[in-house]
């Protein structure tokens, strides 16, 4: 299977502008296990000596890259049982009593007969992870059908042939699907998939504790979250909101490496959709002399994903940057530049420089509990009284109720609007033909819209959008 699920043994601009409402969305129940967590497993490297380890400590130990086996011993009793095995980074195969068991990306539910059984998970530890990263502990018990825990959201997407139309969703056990909830969206790294972060136990554990929904969309491969992948992320968010209740003011975004850069790209292009952005060691301005030139073929393409080029859009968007000082893949100056630009503008930014750490999943795991905690508490500010927005795509039409009509589909456009006592002042209008204000924008009363003042720019139409019934 190219995309995940559960196994049981026994064009770009037009697409961006296409409406995302009325999606064909499903978050179907999936097989899972209710029972007892398995707390201790055996681990060996390259068919060496087995060592007993606590499951919760597997990802805390640094390991040399290579193949490892994790052995789970289960007792099926007199009538047999069902075992749930979690996603693991680099999982290559699952064996039951010496025979390979069918599996697919994501959790695997395995039925076992009476008596004792030996389940083995073979994982390849990568240079990036340098640890055995698996999700929640294996669980033995009874088979159930549920929408809780890790599931797959299916929705209409024009990018199905490149990995779109599916996203991983984590619904905390006991979560009320009818109650508006905080949502944390995770964008995967280079060579990752929508299942990558499902192997991060800290993420799932904290989401369960704080009752935060998780959405892990596809980045459409190694895309650098260019136009199609950015659109896919937004489509996945909209699709989830069709399936469960999501509080639109409590959606946060994070990612690592390519996903960290993607989080700032997507977040800065659509700042009013997110309550906060966290980026682990992501590029803020791509260096086209590196591997990215195969995707970003010219400076215009790079400009359209460089977060540093649209930093003014983050005026009301809290940003947290985390970067290892020993990162040889994405130098720490990438985060330092963005932190400085945000700080110079007195925007909300936190920058954690981590000594002795490089470009590794362990650095992500260290901070994930706090990422979830921030998402549980964060909220998009409402109202805002000042908007400064730069559009780098034809489909970037504004934020916080301030909309622009571009003069050119290829040149940047920028608009700035301030709420003052005598009305809304348009203080900047570059590359735009018109500025359109939604009723109620910048905290104004929709039933009594104030005056609109073109304060400086010339030849630009400024108007209120009509009120909808």
Secondary structure, DSSP 4 states (H G I P E B T S, - for coil): --S---EE---HHHHHHS--SS---B---EEEEEEEE--EEEEEETT---EEEEGGGGGGS---SEEEEEEEEEE-TTT-EEEEE--BTTEEEEEETTEEEP--SS-EEEEE-SSEEEEEEEEEE-TTT-S--B-SPPEEEEEEEESSEEEEEE---TTGGGT-SEEEEEE-TT--TTS-EEEEEEE--TT--TTGGGG-HHHHHHHHHHT-EEEEE---SS-TT-HHHHHHHHHHHHHHHHHS-EEEEEEEEEEETHHHHHHHHHHHHTGGG-SEEEEES--SS--TTSGGGGTS-SHHHHHTT-GGGGGGGGTT--EEEEEETT-SSS-THHHHHHHHHHHHTT--EEEEEETT--S-HHHHHHHHHHHHHHHHH----SS-SEEEEEE-STT--EETTEEEEES-SSS-EEEEEEEETTEEEEEEEESEEEEEE-TTGGG--GGG---EEE-S--S-EEEEPPPP-
